[in-house]
């Protein structure tokens, strides 16, 4: 049984953890976020989303102390609309990832650039809908023309684990951090940058030891974050590896109940 007084910060993944389809967030979750802010307990988002993607969640953003975006590559302070840090892929790795994806039948590439979200026609077709934020369509040959926080590769048939295996065999695991947050997709970020690195940096900025933080997540890109904090909760239909690594499991929509059980908010 955890000491109910020990938790000093809450970190949560967004999509599939506290955010549902269509950017929906239930009232109980928003109320819990407001209670945390009122009690002086920092709430951090740790997500693969862009900063624009986090900003779309207007009802939640006002309660966030820090948003760790792009799987740790970008730290954003919403209250001051200030970038706390940013890390980008080196240009050579970005070019080689683009070339590799371009030579791979059935693959599409998106680059999360500092200036814009660039998407190949193949990626857009696999995504089946345009992103709900600024983007531009770019051919594979012109996609590496700006610094980028990371890239995403989608494939029509290969699973995320198969995609990572292919990229690892090609040597990219030694040049970038490879992870995923959805099926048939991988995300490649700067080497050594993951959610744990970003969350650790944010918690240090807030003056909170990682062992005093609670984290919620559901996909493999949350695993490093779970290894960092003192208590972790796998949410909903979490990936098996995430469930195995978590301290606890909770159904989707039970964010507020979990925080109440941990003594962080009132019932």
Buried (B, 14 or more C-beta within 10 A) or exposed (E): EBEEEBBBBBBBBBBBBBBBEEBEBBEEBBEBBBBBBEEEBBBBBBBBBBBBBBBBBEEBBEBBBBBBBBBBBBBBBBEEEEEBBBBBBBEEBBBBBBBBBBEBEEBBBBBBBEEBBBBBEBBBEBBEEEBEBEBEEBEBEEBBBBBBBBBBBBBEEBBBEEBBBBBEEEEBBEBBBBBBBBEBBBBBBBBEBBBBBBBBBBBEBBEBEBEBBBBBBBBBBBBBBBBBBBBBBBBBEBBEBBBEBBBBBBEBBBBBBBBBBBEBBEE
